[in-house]
């Protein structure tokens, strides 16, 4: 289950396009991490696409 934990933590937490102060970043914030199949990984993947750079 480490892959699931790592995928969610990295893609949902580190892949944001704004800083904690609310400013937009001008650099890549996080890679796509494959690990979980189907809908378990889908949430983290689409959140990175929606909120990442």
Secondary structure, 3 states (H helix, E strand, C coil): CHHHHHHHHHHHHHCCCECCCCCECCCCCCCCCCCCCHHHHHHHHHHHHHHCC
